[in-house]
Amino acid sequence: MPQRLTLREIQLAELDILLKVTEYFDSHGIYYILCSGTMLGAVRHKGFIPWDDDIDMYIFRDDFERLKALASDGRDIPEGVKFLVPGDEGHIYPYIKAVNPSIIADDGKITGTSHLWADIFPLDHFPDDTREHKKYLRKAIFLQAVLSVATYTWPHLKERGYTRTLKGKIRVLAAKIICTLMGGYRNIALRLDRMARELDGRYKSSKHVGDGAWPNGMNDYFLVEWVKPAIKHEFEGHEFNIPARYDDFLTHFYGDYMTPPPEDKRQTHYLKAYRQ
């Protein structure tokens, strides 16, 4: 019978993925930084945020495209790790996941069985013009919301409170209908990936970047110098890359990031994981 992992066991298994993936990046000259809650955890806790259950990394678009090719080719992939890229069967996202195939993860998605993962997001160049980048982000965030909500199972939507109100139920139904009309989750994921790739290509010389494929809200737009160069920082007893200007980045997204939120505001991802 599969053994369910505790939150700490999930974190340690994800740390193992992170160690293998970053060693692989270093050996292939792929520049990476920890991002989002993982960067915040490194700075505030020197490890995982105690209630967090995922790993997030950024790599620049050119390296992201190179990683896609390496994953498809199967060259030199770390043992115990598999890269899922946009368009892969059952992979609903426009970014890359590095998964551990020996640990089943139930993330409430309609694609069924998945595996424990670390997320690898592309950093894309954005237009320096405020109106232009906001116009792009509004479109990307709409598609992101459709893809995210439409691919949750109904029990998981209920667990997360999406169907608590009539308005919520209508939004879920609308997302599922739009997803179907757009050709399903795979088409939307590939569209987001293509949009972000084309955006990066158009604005290669700009001073701003962000996650064009899976934005973290309308403020997912910041100076390139905030994320490069990198410094080493402790995370769970190991050292990983975070940007030298991590304070600018974390303040931009979290405000007073060194003060933990109240207990009732500490968000988890409802992840259930089982070792086979």
C-alpha positions as CSV (number, residue, x, y, z in Angstrom):
1,M,0.0,0.0,0.0
2,P,1.4,3.4,-0.9
3,Q,2.8,5.4,2.0
4,R,1.5,9.0,2.4
5,L,4.2,11.5,3.0
6,T,4.1,14.1,5.7
7,L,4.7,17.8,4.7
8,R,8.3,17.5,5.9
9,E,8.9,14.4,3.9
10,I,7.5,16.1,0.8
11,Q,9.8,19.0,1.4
12,L,12.9,16.8,1.7
13,A,11.9,14.8,-1.4
14,E,11.6,18.1,-3.3
15,L,14.9,19.2,-2.0
16,D,16.4,16.1,-3.6
17,I,14.9,17.1,-6.9
18,L,16.3,20.6,-6.5
19,L,19.8,19.3,-5.8
20,K,19.8,17.1,-8.8
21,V,18.3,19.7,-11.2
22,T,20.6,22.6,-10.1
23,E,23.7,20.3,-10.5
24,Y,22.4,19.5,-14.0
25,F,22.0,23.2,-14.7
26,D,25.5,24.0,-13.5
27,S,26.9,21.2,-15.7
28,H,25.1,22.6,-18.8
29,G,25.8,26.3,-18.1
30,I,22.1,27.1,-17.4
31,Y,21.7,30.2,-15.2
32,Y,19.0,29.7,-12.5
33,I,17.7,31.4,-9.4
34,L,15.3,30.3,-6.8
35,C,12.1,32.4,-7.0
36,S,8.7,33.0,-5.4
37,G,8.2,31.3,-2.1
38,T,11.4,29.3,-2.4
39,M,13.5,32.5,-2.6
40,L,11.4,33.9,0.3
41,G,12.0,30.7,2.3
42,A,15.7,30.9,1.7
43,V,16.0,34.5,2.9
44,R,13.5,34.4,5.8
45,H,13.9,30.8,7.0
46,K,17.1,29.5,5.3
47,G,14.9,26.7,4.0
48,F,11.3,26.0,3.1
49,I,8.6,28.3,4.4
50,P,7.4,25.9,7.2
51,W,3.9,25.5,5.7
52,D,5.0,25.5,2.0
53,D,5.1,22.4,-0.2
54,D,6.7,23.3,-3.5
55,I,10.0,24.4,-5.2
56,D,10.1,27.3,-7.7
57,M,13.0,28.3,-10.0
58,Y,13.5,30.8,-12.8
59,I,15.7,30.3,-15.9
60,F,15.9,32.7,-18.8
61,R,13.9,32.0,-22.0
62,D,17.0,31.0,-24.1
63,D,18.0,28.4,-21.5
64,F,14.3,27.3,-21.1
65,E,14.2,26.5,-24.8
66,R,17.5,24.7,-24.5
67,L,16.2,22.7,-21.6
68,K,13.1,21.7,-23.7
69,A,15.5,20.3,-26.3
70,L,17.6,18.5,-23.8
71,A,14.5,16.9,-22.2
72,S,13.2,15.8,-25.5
73,D,16.5,14.3,-26.5
74,G,16.8,12.5,-23.1
75,R,20.5,13.4,-22.9
76,D,22.3,13.2,-19.6
77,I,19.1,13.6,-17.5
78,P,19.7,13.1,-13.8
79,E,18.8,9.7,-12.4
80,G,15.4,9.8,-10.6
81,V,14.3,13.0,-12.5
82,K,12.1,13.5,-15.5
83,F,11.4,16.8,-17.2
84,L,7.9,17.5,-18.4
85,V,7.7,20.3,-21.0
86,P,4.8,22.2,-22.5
87,G,2.8,19.9,-24.9
88,D,3.7,16.7,-23.2
89,E,0.8,14.3,-22.7
90,G,-0.9,14.9,-19.4
91,H,1.2,18.1,-18.7
92,I,-1.2,21.0,-18.5
93,Y,1.3,23.8,-17.9
94,P,3.2,26.3,-20.1
95,Y,6.3,25.8,-18.0
96,I,8.6,22.9,-17.1
97,K,8.2,20.5,-14.2
98,A,11.1,18.3,-13.0
99,V,9.4,15.3,-11.4
100,N,10.4,12.3,-9.3
101,P,8.6,9.4,-11.0
102,S,8.7,7.2,-7.8
103,I,6.5,9.6,-5.8
104,I,2.8,9.9,-6.7
105,A,1.3,13.4,-6.2
106,D,-2.4,14.2,-6.1
107,D,-2.7,17.8,-7.0
108,G,-6.4,17.7,-7.8
109,K,-6.0,17.9,-11.6
110,I,-8.2,16.2,-14.2
111,T,-5.2,14.6,-15.8
112,G,-5.1,12.0,-13.0
113,T,-1.8,10.6,-11.6
114,S,1.1,13.0,-11.4
115,H,4.4,12.9,-9.6
116,L,6.1,15.1,-7.1
117,W,7.8,18.1,-8.8
118,A,9.8,21.2,-8.8
119,D,8.6,24.1,-11.1
120,I,10.9,25.7,-13.6
121,F,9.5,29.0,-14.9
122,P,10.8,30.9,-17.9
123,L,12.0,34.5,-17.5
124,D,10.9,36.5,-20.6
125,H,11.9,40.0,-21.7
126,F,8.9,42.4,-21.5
127,P,8.3,45.7,-23.2
128,D,9.6,48.7,-21.2
129,D,6.4,50.6,-22.0
130,T,4.0,50.2,-19.0
131,R,0.8,50.1,-21.2
132,E,2.3,47.4,-23.4
133,H,3.4,45.1,-20.6
134,K,0.0,45.5,-18.8
135,K,-1.8,44.7,-22.0
136,Y,0.2,41.5,-22.4
137,L,-0.2,40.5,-18.7
138,R,-4.0,40.9,-18.8
139,K,-4.3,38.5,-21.7
140,A,-1.9,36.0,-20.2
141,I,-3.5,36.1,-16.7
142,F,-6.9,35.5,-18.3
143,L,-5.7,32.4,-20.1
144,Q,-3.8,31.3,-17.0
145,A,-7.0,31.5,-14.9
146,V,-9.0,29.5,-17.4
147,L,-6.3,26.8,-17.6
148,S,-5.9,26.6,-13.8
149,V,-9.5,26.5,-12.9
150,A,-10.7,24.3,-15.8
151,T,-8.2,21.6,-15.0
152,Y,-9.2,21.1,-11.3
153,T,-11.5,18.2,-10.5
154,W,-14.8,19.1,-9.0
155,P,-13.9,17.6,-5.5
156,H,-10.7,19.6,-5.5
157,L,-12.6,22.8,-6.5
158,K,-15.0,22.2,-3.6
159,E,-12.1,21.6,-1.2
160,R,-10.5,24.9,-2.2
161,G,-13.7,26.8,-1.9
162,Y,-14.2,27.6,-5.6
163,T,-17.8,26.3,-5.6
164,R,-18.9,27.8,-2.2
165,T,-21.0,30.5,-3.9
166,L,-23.2,30.7,-7.0
167,K,-20.8,33.2,-8.5
168,G,-17.9,30.8,-7.9
169,K,-19.8,27.9,-9.5
170,I,-20.6,30.1,-12.6
171,R,-16.9,31.1,-12.9
172,V,-15.8,27.5,-12.8
173,L,-18.4,26.5,-15.4
174,A,-17.3,29.4,-17.6
175,A,-13.7,28.4,-17.3
176,K,-14.4,24.8,-18.2
177,I,-16.5,25.9,-21.2
178,I,-13.9,28.3,-22.5
179,C,-11.2,25.7,-22.1
180,T,-13.2,23.3,-24.2
181,L,-14.0,25.9,-26.9
182,M,-10.2,26.7,-27.1
183,G,-9.4,23.1,-27.8
184,G,-8.5,21.9,-24.3
185,Y,-5.8,22.4,-21.7
186,R,-2.9,21.3,-24.1
187,N,-3.8,24.0,-26.6
188,I,-4.0,26.7,-24.0
189,A,-0.7,25.7,-22.4
190,L,1.0,25.7,-25.8
191,R,-0.6,29.1,-26.6
192,L,0.8,30.6,-23.4
193,D,4.2,29.1,-24.1
194,R,4.2,30.5,-27.6
195,M,2.9,34.0,-26.5
196,A,5.7,34.3,-24.0
197,R,8.4,33.0,-26.4
198,E,7.3,35.5,-29.0
199,L,7.2,38.3,-26.4
200,D,10.8,37.5,-25.4
201,G,11.9,37.5,-29.0
202,R,10.4,40.9,-29.7
203,Y,11.9,42.6,-26.6
204,K,15.3,41.0,-26.2
205,S,17.0,44.4,-25.6
206,S,14.5,45.6,-23.0
207,K,15.4,46.3,-19.4
208,H,12.5,44.4,-18.0
209,V,11.6,40.7,-17.6
210,G,8.9,38.6,-16.0
211,D,7.2,35.3,-16.2
212,G,5.4,35.6,-19.5
213,A,4.0,32.1,-19.5
214,W,2.6,31.9,-15.9
215,P,2.5,35.4,-14.4
216,N,2.4,36.0,-10.7
217,G,-0.2,38.7,-11.0
218,M,-0.1,42.1,-12.7
219,N,3.2,43.1,-11.0
220,D,5.1,40.2,-12.5
221,Y,7.3,42.7,-14.3
222,F,10.7,43.9,-13.0
223,L,14.2,45.0,-14.0
224,V,16.6,42.4,-15.4
225,E,19.2,43.7,-12.9
226,W,17.0,42.5,-10.0
227,V,17.5,38.8,-11.0
228,K,21.1,38.9,-12.4
229,P,23.8,38.4,-11.2
230,A,23.2,35.8,-8.6
231,I,24.7,35.0,-5.2
232,K,24.8,31.8,-3.2
233,H,22.4,31.6,-0.2
234,E,21.6,28.8,2.3
235,F,18.5,26.7,1.7
236,E,18.0,23.6,3.9
237,G,21.8,23.3,4.6
238,H,22.8,23.7,1.0
239,E,23.7,26.7,-1.1
240,F,21.6,27.7,-4.2
241,N,21.4,30.8,-6.4
242,I,19.3,33.7,-5.5
243,P,19.6,37.2,-7.1
244,A,22.0,39.6,-5.5
245,R,19.2,42.2,-5.4
246,Y,16.8,39.8,-3.7
247,D,15.5,42.6,-1.4
248,D,14.2,44.5,-4.4
249,F,12.5,41.4,-5.8
250,L,11.0,40.2,-2.5
251,T,9.7,43.6,-1.6
252,H,8.1,44.0,-5.0
253,F,6.1,40.9,-4.5
254,Y,5.6,40.6,-0.8
255,G,6.1,44.0,0.8
256,D,7.4,43.4,4.4
257,Y,8.6,39.9,3.5
258,M,10.5,39.3,6.7
259,T,7.3,39.3,8.8
260,P,5.4,36.0,8.4
261,P,1.7,36.3,7.7
262,P,-0.9,35.5,10.4
263,E,-1.6,31.7,10.8
264,D,-5.0,32.0,9.1
265,K,-3.3,33.6,6.0
266,R,-0.6,30.9,5.5
267,Q,-1.5,29.2,2.2
268,T,-0.7,25.6,1.4
269,H,-1.2,23.9,-2.0
270,Y,-3.4,21.0,-0.8
271,L,-0.8,18.5,-2.0
272,K,-1.0,14.8,-1.2
273,A,2.0,12.7,-2.0
274,Y,2.6,8.9,-1.8
275,R,5.8,6.9,-2.1
276,Q,5.3,3.8,-4.3
